[in-house]
């Protein structure tokens, strides 16, 4: 039973590092901020354009 667990553990060598979590968190945060800023900026421009047509 313990040798089966050992084989599975050796088959997937993974090391969790706090720097990796921080890097992923920061990367996702930056991309999310840029995407939401672009989306809101385009929405405001479109609403302003529609208001001018009225």
N, C-alpha and C positions, 0 to 999 in steps of 0.2 A: 504494500500500500504506500509506504513512504518512498519507494523507488519510482512509482508512477508519478507522484507529485514532483519528485526531483527531475524527472525527464521533462515534464510540462514546464517547469520553471526554467530549465536550461534551454528549452526550445524558444522561449520568448524573453530574451534578455532586455529588461526595461529598467531604467533608473529614473526616478522622478526627482527633478531638481527644481527648487523654488525659482531659480532664474528663468527656467523655461516657462513656468506658469506666468511669471511676471511679463515676459516678452510676449506671450500669446495674448494676455489680457490687454496690454498696451496696444498691440497691433490691432486687435479687434475693436478696441475703443476708438482708435484714430480713424479706422475705416468707417466705423459706424457714425462718428461725428461728421466726417466729410460727406458721407452719403446723405445724412439727414440735413446738413446745411445746404447742399446742392438742391435737394428736393424742395425744401422750404423756400429757398431763393427763387427757384423756377415757378413755384406755386404763386408766390407773391407777385412776381412779374406778370404771370398770366391773369391773375385777378385784377391787377391794375390796368392791364390792357383791355380787359372786358368792361371795367368801369368806365374807361374813356370812350368806349364805343357807345355806351348808353347815353 
